[in-house]
Amino acid sequence: EIKDNGGNIEFKDKDGKEFTPGSTDDPYPENTWEEESNTYTNNSIISGTTEDGDGYGILISSEFNGNLTNNGKITGNGPSGGFGIYTYSDFNGNLINNGEIAGTGTSVGYGIAITSDFDGNLTNNGKITSNGPGGGYGIAITSDFNGNLTNNGEITVGRGDYGIWITRDFNGNLTNNGEITVSGSDSNTGIATSFLTGELINNGVITSSSTNKGSGMKVTSNLTNNGITTGSSSDKEGFGIAEFFPSTSEQIINTGIVYGSTNAIYIEDGTLENLSNYGLLVTSGDAIIGVSEKGKVAKENKYGLAFKVDESGKYSVVESDDFSKFGTISGDDEYTVVNAKADGNAGEITGTKSLILKEGKLTYYDSMDNEQIESISPDKKYVFNGITDTLKVSGLDNELNNSRVNAYETAVVMGEDKSMLTLDNTIVNGGMKEDTKTVNIECDGSALTVKGDSVINTKADGVAIKVSGKNNAVTLEGNAIVNGKMESIGGNTLNLNGKTEGSMNMFHDISGFTNMNIDNNVTFFEDTEVTGTDTVTVKETGVLSLRLKKTEDSSGDIPAKADHAFSNR
């Protein structure tokens, strides 16, 4: 428990005993308290477990003026509710998670619960999990929030309601660059917001699956989806995006993939002023856009593709004019959209004809099967859309800046030896169909570089990058994020050039890369598994951090045992 008592910050352990950080009686000697900045940093395991009522990992019981950083593990478990971090009173400062936060309860579970006014930024670079039969919440904000909320890591709700749930005024931006996964038998939603005055932007992967009702995002505000947003239900309704009570100033912009088993987008109530699709809108239902009796879309800008995929994996269009968008180039002042030509007909689309990027020039086929060529400009923002093998890359000098590549199956294919592709501030989405991947490298001596704020996305538990052949190199730099597994067959190299400030965090399994090179700060989380790697080279300027997972408790003189990501390589 952390409490402000007349300007003095007091700390209490799980038994309610007061302690001073850094003193001999500090039960958490690895943790630090910086008085100058009022920053408490957890570098250990804090577990709040109770047999009666609610369990708290860290409880902010009175107004707190300072910062809280978690580099370790914080858990809350209780027969009623379990809370990883619970702010009962006002919090004025920044809350940063670089480690793990978990809340599990017999009734409800919360990773982070903000129940009083929060003035600062909340950033998740690690893992947040929650589980509770009566409801699970990754991050719940039920009071006014002034600042930005950013997820660069993973938020997982095993059986619950919301990945991120906001019910009060939120004055700032909400950005997801990582993964938010919510599953269970009840109605659930990846992100649900009310009264958001800033921007809601998804660059990562949001997955909601339920036997009842599943929605990727349920919002009342402006929304931009650059990543993958899915909502599915096995028995009832599934929506990629659900808008309720939109005002006349609100809009949805999609440059990525939105999938809903019933509708890609559903307007529950009110009028959505503007819907602009530059990417893919996909459904397994009877309509791409669904509206209730009180719902309406005032203006729809159709630049991208919209199609249906049934349970057998067959593609078709719901509305006949959607087929005419295949094999077109269009756009506005923001994006140039190039849609691959469809193979087949409106009732049965067997795939799409690949766009070809070779030596910096794009070749594609229009709806009349005529070849078109365009030189790629570094100053333009492109959106390339297709169903199968959207973009085939060959040769040198291939670079995409501030662009998107979308496919329901494989988005990028490198199939010619000694080819190069650089993605800078570019998002690639694909691997939605079972046994497909987002990026497929199937040649020798080629190089893929992912840098800037680039993100490569695939469906939950999918393969983002697959490499076969030999002497290929995949390089991730700085803020680049891969939301999915990376697999290699053959003698290939993975270069992880992490961050100089903070860390490049690896959450997904990596297999088959013979060589791995580490530079700057790179952290592998404990549930990640690296296999098939013969040589790991940490450069002079590199720091490799391995989070540990205890596998056996200590017994007598025998110390506890722990595994890490490289234990089985």
C-alpha positions as CSV (number, residue, x, y, z in Angstrom):
1,E,0.0,0.0,0.0
2,I,1.2,3.5,-0.8
3,K,-0.3,6.4,1.1
4,D,0.3,10.2,1.3
5,N,0.1,11.2,5.0
6,G,0.4,15.0,5.2
7,G,2.9,15.2,2.4
8,N,4.9,12.3,3.5
9,I,4.7,9.1,1.4
10,E,4.1,6.0,3.5
11,F,4.7,2.4,2.4
12,K,3.1,-0.7,4.0
13,D,3.8,-4.3,3.2
14,K,1.1,-7.0,2.6
15,D,0.6,-7.4,6.3
16,G,0.0,-3.7,6.9
17,K,3.4,-3.1,8.5
18,E,4.9,0.3,7.6
19,F,8.4,0.4,6.1
20,T,10.9,2.8,4.7
21,P,12.2,2.0,1.2
22,G,16.0,1.2,1.3
23,S,16.0,0.6,5.0
24,T,17.1,-2.7,6.7
25,D,13.5,-3.7,7.3
26,D,12.4,-3.1,3.7
27,P,10.7,-6.3,2.5
28,Y,11.4,-5.3,-1.1
29,P,15.2,-4.5,-1.0
30,E,15.5,-4.6,-4.8
31,N,12.9,-1.8,-5.2
32,T,13.9,1.9,-5.3
33,W,12.4,5.1,-4.1
34,E,13.6,8.4,-5.6
35,E,12.5,11.2,-3.3
36,E,13.5,14.0,-5.7
37,S,11.0,12.8,-8.4
38,N,8.8,10.8,-6.1
39,T,9.2,7.7,-8.2
40,Y,8.8,4.2,-6.8
41,T,10.2,1.4,-9.0
42,N,9.3,-2.2,-8.4
43,N,12.1,-4.6,-9.5
44,S,10.9,-7.6,-7.5
45,I,7.7,-9.7,-7.0
46,I,4.9,-8.1,-5.1
47,S,2.0,-10.5,-4.5
48,G,-1.1,-9.4,-2.6
49,T,-3.2,-12.5,-1.7
50,T,-6.0,-12.7,0.7
51,E,-8.4,-15.4,1.9
52,D,-11.2,-12.8,2.5
53,G,-12.4,-10.0,0.2
54,D,-10.2,-8.3,-2.3
55,G,-6.5,-8.9,-3.0
56,Y,-4.2,-6.0,-4.1
57,G,-0.7,-6.0,-5.5
58,I,-0.3,-2.3,-5.0
59,L,-3.0,-0.1,-3.5
60,I,-2.9,3.7,-3.8
61,S,-5.1,4.5,-0.8
62,S,-4.7,8.3,-0.7
63,E,-3.8,11.1,-3.2
64,F,-0.4,10.2,-4.7
65,N,1.8,12.9,-6.3
66,G,4.6,10.9,-8.0
67,N,5.4,8.1,-10.4
68,L,5.1,4.3,-10.3
69,T,7.2,2.0,-12.5
70,N,7.0,-1.7,-12.5
71,N,10.0,-3.7,-13.9
72,G,9.1,-6.8,-11.9
73,K,5.9,-8.7,-11.3
74,I,2.8,-7.4,-9.4
75,T,-0.2,-9.7,-8.7
76,G,-3.4,-9.4,-6.8
77,N,-5.5,-12.4,-5.8
78,G,-8.7,-12.7,-3.8
79,P,-11.8,-14.7,-3.3
80,S,-13.9,-11.6,-4.2
81,G,-11.7,-9.5,-6.5
82,G,-8.0,-9.5,-7.5
83,F,-6.3,-6.2,-8.5
84,G,-2.8,-5.9,-9.7
85,I,-2.7,-2.1,-9.2
86,Y,-5.7,-0.2,-7.7
87,T,-5.8,3.6,-7.4
88,Y,-8.4,4.3,-4.8
89,S,-7.5,8.0,-4.6
90,D,-6.2,10.6,-7.1
91,F,-3.0,9.8,-8.9
92,N,-0.8,12.7,-10.2
93,G,2.1,11.3,-12.2
94,N,3.0,8.6,-14.6
95,L,2.4,4.9,-14.3
96,I,4.6,2.6,-16.4
97,N,4.6,-1.1,-16.7
98,N,7.7,-2.8,-18.1
99,G,7.1,-6.1,-16.4
100,E,4.0,-8.1,-15.5
101,I,0.8,-7.1,-13.8
102,A,-2.0,-9.6,-13.0
103,G,-5.3,-9.5,-11.2
104,T,-7.3,-12.7,-10.5
105,G,-10.4,-13.1,-8.4
106,T,-13.1,-15.7,-7.8
107,S,-15.5,-12.9,-8.8
108,V,-13.7,-10.3,-10.8
109,G,-10.1,-9.6,-11.9
110,Y,-8.4,-6.3,-12.8
111,G,-4.9,-5.8,-14.1
112,I,-5.0,-2.0,-13.4
113,A,-8.1,-0.3,-11.9
114,I,-8.1,3.6,-12.0
115,T,-11.1,4.5,-9.8
116,S,-10.1,8.1,-8.9
117,D,-8.9,11.0,-11.0
118,F,-5.7,10.3,-12.9
119,D,-3.5,13.2,-14.1
120,G,-0.5,11.8,-16.1
121,N,0.3,9.1,-18.6
122,L,-0.2,5.3,-18.4
123,T,2.1,3.2,-20.5
124,N,2.2,-0.6,-20.8
125,N,5.4,-2.0,-22.3
126,G,5.0,-5.4,-20.7
127,K,2.2,-7.8,-19.9
128,I,-1.1,-7.2,-18.2
129,T,-3.4,-10.1,-17.5
130,S,-6.8,-10.5,-15.7
131,N,-9.2,-13.3,-15.1
132,G,-12.5,-13.5,-13.2
133,P,-15.7,-15.5,-13.7
134,G,-17.7,-12.4,-12.9
135,G,-15.7,-10.2,-15.2
136,G,-12.1,-9.5,-16.3
137,Y,-10.6,-6.1,-17.1
138,G,-7.1,-5.5,-18.3
139,I,-7.2,-1.7,-17.6
140,A,-10.4,-0.2,-16.2
141,I,-10.7,3.6,-15.9
142,T,-13.9,4.7,-14.1
143,S,-12.9,8.2,-13.2
144,D,-11.6,11.3,-15.1
145,F,-8.3,10.7,-16.9
146,N,-6.1,13.5,-18.1
147,G,-3.2,12.2,-20.2
148,N,-2.3,9.5,-22.7
149,L,-2.8,5.8,-22.5
150,T,-0.4,3.7,-24.7
151,N,-0.2,-0.1,-25.0
152,N,3.1,-1.3,-26.5
153,G,2.9,-4.7,-24.9
154,E,0.2,-7.4,-24.3
155,I,-3.1,-7.1,-22.5
156,T,-4.8,-10.5,-22.1
157,V,-8.2,-11.1,-20.4
158,G,-8.8,-14.8,-20.1
159,R,-12.4,-14.8,-19.1
160,G,-13.9,-11.4,-18.9
161,D,-15.4,-8.2,-20.3
162,Y,-12.8,-5.7,-21.5
163,G,-9.2,-5.3,-22.5
164,I,-9.4,-1.5,-21.9
165,W,-12.6,-0.1,-20.4
166,I,-13.1,3.7,-20.1
167,T,-16.4,5.0,-18.6
168,R,-15.5,8.7,-17.7
169,D,-14.0,11.7,-19.4
170,F,-10.7,10.8,-21.1
171,N,-8.8,13.9,-22.1
172,G,-5.9,12.5,-24.1
173,N,-5.0,9.9,-26.8
174,L,-5.4,6.2,-26.5
175,T,-3.0,4.2,-28.7
176,N,-2.5,0.5,-29.1
177,N,0.7,-0.7,-30.8
178,G,0.7,-4.1,-29.2
179,E,-1.9,-6.8,-28.6
180,I,-5.2,-6.8,-26.8
181,T,-6.9,-10.2,-26.5
182,V,-10.2,-10.8,-24.8
183,S,-12.0,-14.2,-24.8
184,G,-14.8,-15.9,-22.8
185,S,-18.4,-17.0,-22.9
186,D,-19.8,-13.6,-21.9
187,S,-20.0,-10.5,-24.1
188,N,-16.6,-9.0,-24.4
189,T,-14.8,-6.1,-26.0
190,G,-11.1,-5.3,-26.8
191,I,-11.4,-1.5,-26.2
192,A,-14.6,0.2,-25.0
193,T,-14.6,4.0,-24.5
194,S,-17.0,6.8,-23.6
195,F,-16.3,10.5,-23.6
196,L,-12.9,10.3,-25.3
197,T,-11.8,13.8,-26.4
198,G,-8.5,12.8,-28.1
199,E,-7.6,10.2,-30.7
200,L,-8.2,6.5,-30.5
201,I,-5.6,4.8,-32.7
202,N,-5.0,1.1,-33.2
203,N,-1.7,0.2,-34.9
204,G,-1.5,-3.3,-33.4
205,V,-3.9,-6.3,-32.9
206,I,-7.2,-6.3,-31.1
207,T,-9.0,-9.6,-30.8
208,S,-12.4,-10.2,-29.1
209,S,-13.9,-13.7,-29.3
210,S,-17.0,-15.0,-27.5
211,T,-19.8,-17.4,-27.6
212,N,-22.0,-14.5,-26.8
213,K,-21.2,-11.0,-28.3
214,G,-17.7,-10.1,-29.3
215,S,-16.5,-6.6,-30.4
216,G,-13.0,-5.5,-31.3
217,M,-13.7,-1.9,-30.3
218,K,-16.9,-0.3,-29.0
219,V,-16.6,3.5,-29.0
220,T,-18.4,6.8,-29.3
221,S,-15.4,8.8,-30.6
222,N,-13.2,9.3,-33.6
223,L,-11.3,6.1,-34.4
224,T,-8.4,5.3,-36.7
225,N,-7.6,1.6,-37.3
226,N,-4.2,1.0,-38.9
227,G,-3.7,-2.5,-37.6
228,I,-6.0,-5.6,-37.1
229,T,-9.3,-5.4,-35.3
230,T,-11.5,-8.5,-35.0
231,G,-14.7,-9.3,-33.2
232,S,-16.3,-12.8,-33.4
233,S,-18.9,-14.9,-31.8
234,S,-19.6,-18.6,-32.3
235,D,-23.3,-18.3,-31.3
236,K,-24.4,-14.6,-31.5
237,E,-23.0,-11.4,-32.9
238,G,-19.4,-10.3,-33.7
239,F,-18.4,-6.8,-34.8
240,G,-14.9,-5.5,-35.6
241,I,-16.0,-2.0,-34.6
242,A,-19.2,-1.0,-33.0
243,E,-20.1,2.7,-32.7
244,F,-22.9,3.8,-30.4
245,F,-24.3,7.3,-30.1
246,P,-21.8,8.9,-32.5
247,S,-22.0,12.7,-32.8
248,T,-22.0,14.5,-36.1
249,S,-18.3,15.3,-35.8
250,E,-17.1,11.7,-35.5
251,Q,-15.5,9.5,-38.1
252,I,-14.0,6.0,-38.6
253,I,-10.8,5.8,-40.7
254,N,-9.5,2.3,-41.6
255,T,-6.2,1.7,-43.3
256,G,-5.8,-1.8,-41.9
257,I,-8.0,-4.8,-41.4
258,V,-11.4,-4.8,-39.7
259,Y,-13.1,-8.2,-39.3
260,G,-16.5,-9.0,-37.7
261,S,-18.2,-12.3,-37.9
262,T,-21.6,-10.5,-38.2
263,N,-20.5,-7.1,-39.6
264,A,-17.1,-5.5,-40.0
265,I,-18.6,-2.2,-38.6
266,Y,-21.9,-1.8,-36.8
267,I,-23.6,1.5,-35.9
268,E,-25.8,0.8,-32.9
269,D,-27.4,4.2,-32.4
270,G,-27.1,7.6,-34.0
271,T,-25.4,8.9,-37.1
272,L,-21.8,8.3,-38.0
273,E,-20.8,11.4,-40.1
274,N,-17.9,9.9,-42.0
275,L,-16.6,6.4,-42.7
276,S,-13.4,6.2,-44.8
277,N,-12.1,2.7,-45.8
278,Y,-8.6,2.7,-47.3
279,G,-7.9,-0.9,-46.2
280,L,-9.9,-4.2,-45.8
281,L,-13.3,-4.6,-44.4
282,V,-14.2,-8.3,-44.0
283,T,-17.1,-10.2,-42.6
284,S,-18.6,-13.7,-42.5
285,G,-22.1,-12.2,-42.3
286,D,-24.5,-10.8,-44.8
287,A,-23.4,-7.1,-44.6
288,I,-20.1,-5.3,-44.3
289,I,-21.7,-2.4,-42.6
290,G,-24.6,-3.1,-40.2
291,V,-26.9,-0.5,-38.7
292,S,-29.7,-0.7,-36.2
293,E,-33.1,1.0,-36.7
294,K,-31.6,4.1,-35.2
295,G,-28.2,3.8,-36.8
296,K,-26.9,5.5,-39.9
297,V,-23.8,6.3,-41.9
298,A,-24.0,9.8,-43.4
299,K,-21.0,9.5,-45.8
300,E,-18.9,6.5,-46.8
301,N,-15.7,6.8,-48.8
302,K,-14.8,3.5,-50.4
303,Y,-11.1,3.4,-51.5
304,G,-10.2,0.0,-50.2
305,L,-11.6,-3.5,-50.4
306,A,-14.7,-5.1,-48.8
307,F,-15.5,-8.8,-49.0
308,K,-16.9,-11.8,-47.3
309,V,-15.1,-15.0,-46.2
310,D,-17.3,-18.0,-45.3
311,E,-16.6,-20.8,-42.9
312,S,-15.0,-22.9,-45.7
313,G,-12.6,-20.0,-46.5
314,K,-14.4,-19.1,-49.8
315,Y,-14.2,-15.4,-50.7
316,S,-17.0,-13.3,-52.3
317,V,-18.5,-9.8,-52.2
318,V,-21.6,-8.9,-50.4
319,E,-22.5,-6.0,-52.6
320,S,-21.9,-6.1,-56.4
321,D,-20.2,-2.7,-56.6
322,D,-17.6,-3.9,-54.1
323,F,-16.1,-6.2,-56.7
324,S,-15.4,-3.1,-58.9
325,K,-12.9,-1.9,-56.3
326,F,-10.5,-4.7,-57.1
327,G,-7.8,-3.7,-59.6
328,T,-8.1,0.0,-59.0
329,I,-5.9,2.9,-57.8
330,S,-7.5,5.8,-56.0
331,G,-7.2,7.9,-52.9
332,D,-7.1,11.4,-51.6
333,D,-4.5,13.9,-50.2
334,E,-3.7,11.4,-47.4
335,Y,-3.2,8.0,-49.1
336,T,-2.7,6.5,-52.5
337,V,-4.6,3.2,-52.5
338,V,-3.7,0.4,-54.8
339,N,-6.1,-2.6,-54.8
340,A,-4.9,-5.9,-56.3
341,K,-7.0,-7.4,-59.1
342,A,-9.3,-10.2,-58.1
343,D,-9.1,-13.7,-59.6
344,G,-12.5,-15.3,-60.2
345,N,-15.8,-13.5,-60.1
346,A,-18.0,-11.7,-57.5
347,G,-19.5,-14.9,-56.3
348,E,-16.3,-16.8,-56.0
349,I,-13.0,-14.9,-55.6
350,T,-10.1,-17.4,-55.7
351,G,-7.5,-14.8,-54.7
352,T,-5.8,-11.7,-56.0
353,K,-3.1,-11.0,-58.5
354,S,0.0,-9.8,-56.7
355,L,1.3,-6.2,-56.9
356,I,5.0,-6.4,-57.8
357,L,7.6,-4.1,-56.2
358,K,10.9,-4.4,-58.0
359,E,13.8,-2.0,-57.8
360,G,11.6,0.7,-56.3
361,K,8.9,0.4,-59.0
362,L,5.4,-0.9,-58.5
363,T,3.7,-3.0,-61.2
364,Y,0.0,-4.0,-60.9
365,Y,-2.9,-5.0,-63.0
366,D,-6.1,-3.1,-63.3
367,S,-9.6,-4.5,-63.5
368,M,-9.2,-4.9,-67.3
369,D,-6.0,-6.9,-66.7
370,N,-3.8,-4.1,-68.2
371,E,-0.3,-3.7,-66.7
372,Q,0.3,-0.4,-64.8
373,I,3.6,0.8,-63.5
374,E,4.3,3.5,-60.8
375,S,7.6,4.6,-59.2
376,I,7.3,4.5,-55.5
377,S,7.8,7.9,-53.9
378,P,9.3,8.2,-50.4
379,D,7.0,11.2,-49.9
380,K,3.8,9.4,-50.6
381,K,1.7,7.3,-48.2
382,Y,0.5,4.1,-49.9
383,V,-2.0,1.5,-48.9
384,F,-1.7,-1.8,-50.8
385,N,-4.6,-4.2,-50.5
386,G,-5.2,-7.8,-51.5
387,I,-6.4,-11.2,-50.3
388,T,-3.5,-13.5,-51.3
389,D,0.2,-12.5,-51.6
390,T,-0.6,-8.8,-51.9
391,L,2.9,-7.5,-52.5
392,K,5.7,-9.5,-54.1
393,V,9.2,-7.9,-53.6
394,S,12.3,-8.5,-55.6
395,G,15.6,-6.7,-56.4
396,L,17.2,-3.9,-54.4
397,D,16.2,-0.3,-53.4
398,N,12.8,-1.2,-52.2
399,E,11.5,0.9,-49.4
400,L,8.1,1.8,-48.0
401,N,7.6,4.8,-45.8
402,N,4.5,5.7,-43.7
403,S,2.5,3.1,-45.7
404,R,0.3,0.0,-45.2
405,V,0.2,-3.4,-46.7
406,N,-2.9,-5.6,-46.1
407,A,-3.9,-9.1,-46.9
408,Y,-6.3,-11.6,-45.5
409,E,-3.7,-14.2,-46.2
410,T,0.0,-13.3,-46.9
411,A,0.7,-9.6,-47.2
412,V,4.4,-9.6,-48.3
413,V,6.3,-12.2,-50.3
414,M,10.0,-12.1,-51.0
415,G,10.7,-14.9,-53.5
416,E,13.7,-13.8,-55.5
417,D,17.3,-14.3,-54.3
418,K,19.2,-11.3,-53.1
419,S,16.2,-9.0,-52.7
420,M,15.9,-6.2,-50.1
421,L,12.9,-4.5,-48.5
422,T,13.0,-1.7,-45.9
423,L,9.8,-0.8,-43.9
424,D,10.0,2.6,-42.2
425,N,7.0,3.7,-40.1
426,T,5.0,1.2,-42.1
427,I,2.3,-1.3,-40.9
428,V,1.9,-4.7,-42.5
429,N,-1.3,-6.7,-41.7
430,G,-2.0,-10.3,-42.7
431,G,-2.1,-13.9,-41.7
432,M,-5.8,-13.9,-40.9
433,K,-6.5,-17.2,-42.5
434,E,-5.4,-20.4,-40.7
435,D,-1.9,-21.6,-41.7
436,T,-1.0,-18.3,-43.4
437,K,1.6,-15.7,-42.3
438,T,2.0,-12.0,-42.8
439,V,5.5,-11.9,-44.3
440,N,6.9,-14.9,-46.2
441,I,10.6,-14.9,-47.3
442,E,11.2,-17.9,-49.5
443,C,14.6,-17.3,-51.2
444,D,18.3,-17.0,-50.5
445,G,20.5,-14.0,-49.5
446,S,17.7,-11.5,-49.0
447,A,17.1,-8.9,-46.3
448,L,14.1,-7.5,-44.6
449,T,14.6,-4.4,-42.4
450,V,11.8,-3.2,-40.1
451,K,12.5,0.2,-38.5
452,G,11.0,3.4,-37.1
453,D,7.5,2.9,-35.7
454,S,6.8,0.0,-38.0
455,V,4.5,-2.8,-36.9
456,I,3.9,-6.3,-38.4
457,N,0.6,-7.8,-37.3
458,T,-1.0,-11.2,-37.6
459,K,-4.0,-12.9,-36.0
460,A,-3.7,-13.9,-32.3
461,D,-1.2,-16.7,-31.9
462,G,-0.3,-16.5,-35.6
463,V,3.0,-16.4,-37.5
464,A,4.0,-12.8,-38.5
465,I,7.3,-13.6,-40.3
466,K,8.3,-16.9,-41.9
467,V,11.7,-17.4,-43.5
468,S,12.8,-20.4,-45.6
469,G,16.0,-20.7,-47.6
470,K,19.4,-19.7,-46.5
471,N,21.6,-16.6,-45.7
472,N,18.5,-14.4,-45.3
473,A,18.5,-11.7,-42.6
474,V,15.6,-10.1,-40.7
475,T,16.5,-6.9,-38.8
476,L,14.3,-5.2,-36.3
477,E,15.4,-1.7,-35.2
478,G,14.3,0.6,-32.3
479,N,10.6,1.0,-31.9
480,A,9.7,-1.8,-34.5
481,I,7.1,-4.3,-33.1
482,V,6.3,-7.7,-34.4
483,N,2.9,-8.9,-33.0
484,G,3.3,-12.6,-33.7
485,K,5.7,-15.5,-34.0
486,M,8.9,-15.5,-36.1
487,E,9.9,-18.8,-37.8
488,S,12.9,-19.8,-39.9
489,I,13.9,-22.9,-41.8
490,G,17.5,-22.9,-42.9
491,G,20.6,-20.9,-42.0
492,N,19.1,-17.5,-41.5
493,T,19.9,-14.6,-39.1
494,L,17.8,-12.4,-36.9
495,N,19.2,-9.0,-35.9
496,L,17.5,-7.3,-32.9
497,N,18.8,-3.8,-32.8
498,G,16.8,-2.7,-29.8
499,K,16.3,0.6,-28.0
500,T,18.9,2.9,-26.4
501,E,16.2,4.1,-24.0
502,G,13.8,1.5,-22.7
503,S,13.9,-1.9,-24.3
504,M,12.7,-3.9,-27.3
505,N,10.5,-6.4,-25.7
506,M,10.0,-9.9,-27.2
507,F,6.7,-11.6,-26.3
508,H,6.4,-14.3,-29.0
509,D,8.2,-17.5,-29.9
510,I,11.1,-17.4,-32.2
511,S,12.3,-20.6,-33.9
512,G,14.9,-21.7,-36.4
513,F,17.1,-18.7,-36.8
514,T,20.6,-20.1,-36.7
515,N,22.2,-16.8,-35.7
516,M,20.9,-14.0,-33.5
517,N,22.6,-10.7,-33.0
518,I,21.7,-8.3,-30.2
519,D,22.4,-4.6,-30.0
520,N,21.1,-1.9,-27.6
521,N,18.5,-3.1,-25.1
522,V,16.5,-6.2,-25.8
523,T,14.3,-8.1,-23.3
524,F,12.8,-11.6,-23.7
525,F,9.8,-12.2,-21.6
526,E,9.5,-15.5,-19.5
527,D,6.8,-17.2,-21.6
528,T,8.7,-16.6,-24.8
529,E,10.6,-19.6,-26.3
530,V,13.6,-19.4,-28.6
531,T,14.5,-22.7,-30.3
532,G,16.9,-23.7,-33.1
533,T,19.4,-20.8,-32.5
534,D,23.1,-21.9,-32.4
535,T,24.8,-18.6,-31.8
536,V,23.7,-15.5,-29.9
537,T,26.0,-12.6,-30.3
538,V,25.6,-9.6,-27.9
539,K,27.4,-6.6,-29.3
540,E,29.6,-4.3,-27.2
541,T,26.7,-1.8,-27.1
542,G,24.1,-4.5,-26.5
543,V,22.3,-5.6,-23.4
544,L,20.3,-8.8,-23.4
545,S,17.8,-9.2,-20.6
546,L,16.1,-12.5,-19.8
547,R,13.1,-12.6,-17.5
548,L,12.9,-15.7,-15.5
549,K,10.0,-18.1,-14.8
550,K,10.2,-20.3,-11.7
551,T,9.7,-24.0,-12.5
552,E,10.5,-25.5,-9.1
553,D,10.4,-24.2,-5.6
554,S,13.4,-24.3,-3.3
555,S,13.6,-27.3,-1.0
556,G,16.0,-27.4,1.9
557,D,19.5,-26.7,0.5
558,I,18.3,-27.1,-3.1
559,P,17.6,-23.6,-4.6
560,A,14.6,-22.9,-6.7
561,K,14.9,-23.4,-10.5
562,A,13.8,-21.1,-13.2
563,D,13.6,-21.2,-17.0
564,H,14.1,-18.4,-19.6
565,A,13.5,-17.8,-23.3
566,F,16.7,-19.6,-24.3
567,S,16.4,-22.6,-21.9
568,N,15.4,-25.0,-24.7
569,R,17.3,-23.6,-27.7
